Every structure is written in C-alpha cells, then in structure tokens.
Amino acid sequence: MRTWSFAKGHGTLNDFVLIKDRSGMLNPSAEDVAFLCDRRRGIGADGFLRAVSSDKMTEWNGPGGLWFMDYRNADGSYAQMCGNGLRVFVQWLFEEGLAAGTSVDIATRAGLRRAYLRRDGRISVGMGVPTWNPVMTWVEQGGHRWDAHGVDVGNPHCVVRLDRVAQLEAIDLSAPFTADPAMFPQGANVEFVVPLDHGLLQMRVYERGVGETMSCGTGVVAVSCDDRGLHGEQCDVYHVQIPGGVLKVEFDDGQAVLTGPATIVARGEVILPDA
C-alpha cells in the first residue's frame, strides 16, 4: 500500500492533483496518474503535476537547482506544457514555502518558464514564443471536417475559427478529434474560437488525453496567436473567455505572457492501489 500527500488546485476551473517528489523517488506510473485523476475512483482532475528537482530529471539539460514541473494528462500520458497548470504549480510552491519572492523560474519539458506574482493575486507566466503555421490544415470528428491552423505553444494546438457563438455552443466535445497526422503526428489539443471584438475571443477546447476542459492556458495562447497571425499581429493584448472564466494574453516582441488566477482548494493524503 502506498500513501502520498497531495494538494488539489485549479486555474479557471482547469483542475490538477499536485505532489512533491523532490528526489524523484515516487516515479508515478501512467496507471497511478489515471487513478489520481479519475473523478470516481481517485481524487479527480484534468491533469497531474509533480514537483521534482530539475537535477533529478535526465530529460532536463538546463540550469540546475530549479523545480521541474512534471505534467501529465489525465490518462497518464506526458505533455510538454500546461499554462493553467503552471500557474497552479507556482501558487502551490509559494504556499508550501518552496519558492520565495515575487518571481520564480520553473523547468518544464517546453523549456524554462518564469512566473510572477501580481499584486491582485493573479499569476503571470511567460509562455515563450508561440509559432503560428499559416498553412491550412484540418481536424475531424464523426465524419465532419473543419479547416484549421496549427500553433505550437510548446505543445501542439489545432485552432478552428468559427463565425458565431451559437456554432461554438453547438460543437460536440464529448468525443475525440483526429488532427491531420502529417502536421500533428502525436495528436493535438483542439480549440474552437469565435472573435467577439478586437482583442476579445471566446473559446472551447478538447485537450488530448483529457477531453473537454473548462479552460486551457496554452489553448488560450494558441487562439490569440492564431488571431494575430490572421490579422498581421495588429493586437498585442487579448482577453479570452472560456467556460471557466477569462484569461489575459499579452505579446511583447513575440513572447506571450499568460495571466490569470490560481487557487489551491485542498490538501490531504491518498491511498494508491497496489502497483
């Protein structure tokens, strides 16, 4: 029997289970993660965040002495980056006394990310330089195909632009999507977005390995980057409405900064089934 201490948090209702494993001794399997994220058998979450010393992660070749955010999807699969997860991870580090000051550098599979605590309680995280692909691609589900653009935010996104909110509300996100394998050999997160005004977008998302979530930080960056690509980078500040709230994206010389809330709601111990 294994008993792990955990915390539970969310960023605009995109929720996560967090554990501290500084020395990298716990080595959670895909089955462990799927159990923890299961909303009936386990704690329940969209994803799993493990805090590990960067010195213990062989896949990290950057500076040492950092916290590495080992992010997994709810099905146990690995993912490169999670914007909401990063904010929740940072909030938890500060609450646990594992980080101090007003900023902290975090090692991730998508590279080094810096996070800042804002005076209003929100957290801003640097998301790097997202890459918009102007070549049209596609995504399909149940025999229906939509035109889309690909955006790389450290993880792959497929952005579908719609004309009306009614179309957005009618999209069925209960079943998985297939993205163009030539552009997305490992699949992609799929965002459907409607422009409401200059710098104001509304979005829903299907996250690979999870399903529909109430929010997706990298997805919010992706739809903002897509809008900039389509309009010649005329807008530097976006507010994106997702079912879980509103997130802000700012662009500075191509760099994207994501700002939003992060809340830790519970701490406890969980008993994992035998490996």
C-alpha positions as CSV (number, residue, x, y, z in Angstrom):
1,M,0.0,0.0,0.0
2,R,1.3,3.5,-0.9
3,T,0.1,6.7,0.7
4,W,1.0,10.0,-0.9
5,S,0.5,13.5,0.3
6,F,-1.3,15.7,-2.3
7,A,-2.8,19.1,-3.0
8,K,-5.6,19.9,-5.3
9,G,-5.9,23.2,-7.2
10,H,-7.4,24.8,-10.3
11,G,-6.9,27.7,-12.7
12,T,-10.2,28.9,-14.2
13,L,-11.7,25.5,-13.3
14,N,-8.9,23.6,-15.1
15,D,-8.0,21.3,-12.1
16,F,-4.9,19.4,-11.1
17,V,-3.6,17.0,-8.5
18,L,-0.1,18.0,-7.2
19,I,2.5,16.1,-5.3
20,K,6.0,16.9,-4.1
21,D,8.7,14.5,-5.1
22,R,11.9,16.5,-4.8
23,S,14.2,13.5,-5.1
24,G,12.3,11.8,-7.8
25,M,11.6,8.6,-5.8
26,L,7.9,8.2,-6.3
27,N,8.1,7.5,-10.0
28,P,4.3,7.6,-10.7
29,S,3.2,5.3,-13.5
30,A,0.6,6.1,-16.1
31,E,-1.8,4.0,-14.1
32,D,-1.1,5.9,-10.9
33,V,-1.8,9.2,-12.7
34,A,-5.0,7.9,-14.3
35,F,-6.2,6.7,-10.8
36,L,-5.4,10.0,-9.2
37,C,-7.2,12.0,-11.9
38,D,-10.2,9.7,-12.0
39,R,-13.3,11.6,-10.7
40,R,-14.9,8.4,-9.3
41,R,-12.1,6.1,-8.2
42,G,-9.5,8.8,-7.3
43,I,-9.3,12.5,-6.4
44,G,-10.4,13.8,-9.8
45,A,-8.6,16.2,-12.1
46,D,-7.8,17.2,-15.6
47,G,-4.1,16.7,-15.1
48,F,-1.3,15.8,-12.7
49,L,1.6,18.0,-11.5
50,R,4.7,16.6,-9.8
51,A,7.3,18.9,-8.3
52,V,10.7,17.3,-8.9
53,S,14.2,18.8,-8.5
54,S,15.5,19.6,-12.0
55,D,18.7,17.8,-11.1
56,K,16.8,14.5,-10.9
57,M,15.3,14.8,-14.4
58,T,17.5,13.3,-17.0
59,E,15.4,14.9,-19.8
60,W,16.3,18.4,-18.4
61,N,19.6,19.9,-19.7
62,G,19.1,23.5,-18.5
63,P,20.3,25.1,-15.2
64,G,20.2,23.1,-12.0
65,G,18.6,23.8,-8.7
66,L,15.1,24.5,-10.1
67,W,11.8,22.9,-9.6
68,F,10.8,20.8,-12.6
69,M,7.0,20.7,-13.4
70,D,6.4,17.1,-14.5
71,Y,3.0,17.5,-16.1
72,R,0.8,14.5,-17.2
73,N,-2.6,14.4,-18.8
74,A,-5.5,12.7,-17.0
75,D,-4.9,9.5,-18.9
76,G,-1.3,9.3,-17.7
77,S,0.4,10.4,-20.9
78,Y,3.2,13.0,-20.8
79,A,2.7,16.6,-22.0
80,Q,5.2,19.3,-22.7
81,M,3.4,22.3,-21.2
82,C,0.2,23.5,-19.4
83,G,-0.4,27.2,-18.9
84,N,-3.1,26.8,-16.2
85,G,-1.1,24.0,-14.6
86,L,2.0,26.2,-14.4
87,R,0.1,28.9,-12.6
88,V,-1.4,26.4,-10.1
89,F,2.1,24.8,-9.7
90,V,3.6,28.2,-8.9
91,Q,0.8,29.1,-6.5
92,W,1.3,25.9,-4.6
93,L,5.1,26.3,-4.4
94,F,4.7,29.7,-2.8
95,E,2.0,28.5,-0.4
96,E,4.2,25.5,0.6
97,G,7.3,27.7,1.2
98,L,9.1,26.0,-1.7
99,A,9.6,29.3,-3.5
100,A,10.0,32.9,-2.2
101,G,10.0,36.5,-3.5
102,T,7.7,37.6,-6.3
103,S,9.0,35.5,-9.2
104,V,10.3,32.0,-9.8
105,D,11.9,30.1,-12.7
106,I,10.3,26.7,-13.5
107,A,11.9,23.9,-15.6
108,T,9.4,22.2,-18.0
109,R,9.5,19.9,-21.0
110,A,8.9,23.0,-23.1
111,G,11.9,24.8,-21.6
112,L,12.5,27.4,-18.9
113,R,9.4,29.4,-17.8
114,R,9.3,32.4,-15.5
115,A,6.3,33.2,-13.3
116,Y,5.4,36.4,-11.5
117,L,3.0,37.0,-8.6
118,R,0.9,40.0,-9.3
119,R,-0.4,42.4,-6.6
120,D,-4.0,41.5,-7.4
121,G,-3.3,37.8,-6.6
122,R,-3.2,36.6,-10.1
123,I,-0.1,34.9,-11.6
124,S,1.6,35.8,-14.9
125,V,3.7,33.1,-16.6
126,G,6.0,33.5,-19.6
127,M,4.9,31.1,-22.3
128,G,7.8,31.6,-24.8
129,V,7.3,32.5,-28.4
130,P,4.3,30.5,-29.9
131,T,4.6,29.6,-33.6
132,W,1.7,30.0,-35.9
133,N,1.6,27.9,-39.1
134,P,0.0,29.8,-42.0
135,V,-0.5,26.6,-43.9
136,M,-4.1,25.5,-43.6
137,T,-4.7,22.1,-42.0
138,W,-7.7,20.2,-40.7
139,V,-9.3,18.4,-37.8
140,E,-12.2,16.0,-38.0
141,Q,-14.7,14.2,-35.8
142,G,-17.6,11.9,-36.7
143,G,-17.3,12.4,-40.4
144,H,-17.2,16.2,-40.2
145,R,-14.0,18.1,-41.1
146,W,-13.1,21.7,-40.2
147,D,-10.3,23.8,-41.6
148,A,-7.8,24.9,-39.0
149,H,-4.4,26.4,-38.3
150,G,-1.6,24.8,-36.3
151,V,0.0,26.6,-33.4
152,D,3.0,25.4,-31.3
153,V,2.9,26.7,-27.7
154,G,5.5,24.1,-26.5
155,N,2.7,21.6,-27.2
156,P,0.6,21.2,-30.4
157,H,-2.7,23.0,-31.0
158,C,-5.2,22.9,-33.8
159,V,-7.3,26.1,-33.9
160,V,-10.7,26.2,-35.7
161,R,-12.2,29.6,-36.2
162,L,-16.0,29.9,-36.2
163,D,-18.3,32.8,-37.1
164,R,-20.9,32.7,-34.3
165,V,-21.2,31.9,-30.6
166,A,-24.2,29.6,-31.5
167,Q,-21.8,27.5,-33.6
168,L,-19.4,27.3,-30.7
169,E,-22.1,26.2,-28.3
170,A,-23.3,23.5,-30.6
171,I,-19.9,21.8,-31.1
172,D,-19.9,18.3,-29.6
173,L,-16.7,17.9,-27.5
174,S,-17.7,14.6,-25.9
175,A,-15.8,12.6,-28.4
176,P,-12.1,12.8,-29.5
177,F,-10.9,14.6,-32.7
178,T,-8.5,13.5,-35.3
179,A,-6.0,16.1,-36.4
180,D,-4.0,16.0,-39.7
181,P,-1.3,13.4,-38.9
182,A,1.1,15.0,-41.4
183,M,1.1,18.1,-39.2
184,F,0.2,16.5,-35.8
185,P,1.8,13.0,-35.7
186,Q,1.2,12.9,-31.9
187,G,-2.2,14.4,-32.0
188,A,-3.2,17.9,-30.8
189,N,-5.3,20.0,-28.5
190,V,-8.2,21.3,-30.5
191,E,-9.7,24.8,-29.9
192,F,-12.8,26.2,-31.4
193,V,-12.9,30.0,-31.2
194,V,-15.2,32.9,-32.1
195,P,-13.9,36.5,-32.3
196,L,-16.2,38.8,-30.4
197,D,-14.4,42.1,-30.7
198,H,-10.8,43.4,-31.2
199,G,-8.7,41.5,-28.7
200,L,-11.7,39.6,-27.3
201,L,-12.3,35.9,-28.1
202,Q,-14.5,33.1,-26.9
203,M,-13.2,29.6,-26.9
204,R,-13.9,25.9,-26.1
205,V,-11.2,23.2,-26.1
206,Y,-10.8,19.5,-26.3
207,E,-7.5,18.5,-24.7
208,R,-5.7,15.4,-25.9
209,G,-5.6,12.8,-23.3
210,V,-8.3,14.5,-21.2
211,G,-11.4,15.6,-23.2
212,E,-13.2,18.9,-22.9
213,T,-11.9,21.1,-20.1
214,M,-13.2,24.3,-18.6
215,S,-10.0,26.1,-19.6
216,C,-6.7,25.5,-21.3
217,G,-3.9,28.1,-20.8
218,T,-1.8,27.0,-23.8
219,G,-5.0,26.9,-25.8
220,V,-5.8,30.5,-24.9
221,V,-2.4,31.5,-26.1
222,A,-2.9,29.4,-29.2
223,V,-6.1,31.1,-30.3
224,S,-4.6,34.5,-29.5
225,C,-1.6,33.7,-31.6
226,D,-3.9,32.5,-34.4
227,D,-5.8,35.7,-34.4
228,R,-2.6,37.7,-34.5
229,G,-1.4,35.6,-37.4
230,L,-4.5,36.2,-39.4
231,H,-4.5,39.9,-38.8
232,G,-0.8,40.8,-39.2
233,E,0.0,40.9,-35.5
234,Q,-2.1,44.1,-35.0
235,C,-3.2,43.2,-31.5
236,D,-0.9,42.8,-28.5
237,V,-3.4,42.2,-25.7
238,Y,-6.2,39.6,-25.7
239,H,-8.9,38.6,-23.2
240,V,-10.2,35.1,-23.9
241,Q,-13.5,33.8,-22.5
242,I,-13.5,30.1,-21.6
243,P,-16.2,28.2,-19.7
244,G,-14.1,28.6,-16.5
245,G,-13.6,32.3,-16.7
246,V,-11.4,34.8,-18.5
247,L,-7.6,34.7,-19.1
248,K,-5.4,37.5,-20.4
249,V,-2.6,37.1,-23.0
250,E,-0.1,39.8,-23.8
251,F,2.5,39.7,-26.6
252,D,5.8,41.5,-26.3
253,D,8.3,41.1,-29.2
254,G,6.6,37.7,-30.0
255,Q,6.8,36.5,-26.4
256,A,3.5,35.5,-24.9
257,V,2.6,36.2,-21.2
258,L,-0.5,34.4,-19.8
259,T,-2.2,36.0,-16.7
260,G,-5.0,34.5,-14.6
261,P,-6.0,33.2,-11.2
262,A,-4.7,30.1,-9.5
263,T,-6.3,28.5,-6.4
264,I,-5.3,25.6,-4.1
265,V,-8.5,24.1,-2.7
266,A,-7.4,21.0,-0.7
267,R,-4.6,19.1,0.9
268,G,-4.6,15.6,2.1
269,E,-3.4,12.0,1.7
270,V,-4.4,9.5,-0.8
271,I,-4.0,5.7,-0.8
272,L,-3.0,4.3,-4.2
273,P,-3.9,0.8,-5.3
274,D,-1.0,-1.7,-5.3
275,A,1.2,-1.3,-8.3
